[in-house]
């Protein structure tokens, strides 16, 4: 943004930015409605069961660590995206959404504990938690409205 001096010019520039930003938008990131496993189970349900655990399965958090480790940079990164898109809120939120989707997927890939049950390892053929058919990780998505 160019340097603006003087009350009237500043007021005009702020009005211009306000016009560009409009009412803004909303960014949803995670497991969106309609994402399902092959058997029809909601991917959001599968993700929640993994995040918090069940009576038979220990929690393997990935959403909460993603938020905790990255939330402090999302605001500044949105500001950078706004400048890069000439203050287009929808494009800026879309860019931020892509970043957050990548961070969630990175966290899912980095989870190594608690270790899977031997029976699960035998069924899957590998030891990686949170990855089975890859439907969950491939379903991380974003929506800007």
N, C-alpha and C positions, 0 to 999 in steps of 0.2 A: 504494500500500500504506500502511496506517495506521501511525503510529509505534507501536512495540511496545517496552515497557520491562520489565525483569525477566526473569530466567533462564527460568522456567517458561512465561511467556507467549511469549517469543521462541522457545523450543523448540517450543511448540504451533503457532505461526505458520509456522515453517519446515517442520514436519511436514505442515501443511495445504498449503503450496505444493508440497512434494515429492509429495503425493498428487495434486494437480491436474496437475503436470507428468508424472507417471508415468514411463514410459521414454522420453518425448520422441517423436521421429519423425525421419524422414529426408527431406530435400528434394533432388530431382534437378531440375536446370534445364539446358536445352539442346535437343538434337535426340533425342527419345525413340524407343525401339524402335517400329517399325511405321510411322514417317513415311517416305513414299516419294514420289519424283517420279512423274509420269504414266507414265513408262516402267518403273517398278518399282525404279529405283535408290534406294538408301538415302539419305535426306536427310543423315544423319550423315556418310556418305562424301563427299557433295558439299561439305558444310560443312568437313570436314577437308582436302579438296583445296584449297579456297579459302583456308583458314587458313594452310596450310603450303606451298602451291604444288606444282607438278609440274615435270617436265623441260621442259614447254612453256609453263607458266603461272606467273607470279610469285606469291609469297604475298601475300594480302590479309588480314592478321590482323584479326579482330574479337572473338574470344573472349578472347584474352590481354590485349588492351587494356581490354576491359570489366572483367576481373578486376583488373588492375593499377590501374585508375582508381577502382574502387568498393569493393574488398574491405574497406577500413578502416572503412567505414560500415555494413557488413552486420551485424556483431555488435551495435553499438549500436541499429540499426534493429530487430533481432530483439528486443532488450530492450524497446524501445518498443512493439512489436507484442504482446509477452507481456502488458505492463501493460494495453494497450487491449482485449485479448481475455480479461481476467480469468485470465491465465496458462494459456490453452488452447494447448498446443504445436502441434496440428495446424492450427488457424486462424492462429496466428502464423507458422508456416512457409509456409502458403499465401499470406499477405500478403507476406512477404519474397520468395517465389517470383515473385509478380506484379511486384514491383519489379525483380527481376533480369531477368525476361523483357523488360520494357520497356527496361532498360539495354542488353541485347544487341541488341534491335531498333534502338535509337537509334544504337548503334555501327555496325551494318550500314549504316544509312542515311547515316552520316557518312563512310564510306570513299569516297575519290575517287581514290586512287592505289594502286598504279601504274595508269596509264591502260590502258584496254582496247586490244587490237589493232584496227586499222582494219577487219579482216575481221569481227571480233566486233561492232563498232559497226554495220557495214553490215547484218549479220544481224539484230541486235536492233532497230536503228532509233533507239538512244539510247546515251549514253556512260556511264551509271551502272554502276560495278562492283557485283558481288554481288547485283544485281537483274536477273533475266531474266524468269522466269515468276512470281516472287514466292513460289514454293513454299517456298524455304528460309526466308525471313524470316517467312512465315506459319506455319512449322512450329516455331518456337521455342516451347517449352512447358515446363511444370513438372509435377512429380508429388510429392505428399507421401504417405509411407507410414509 
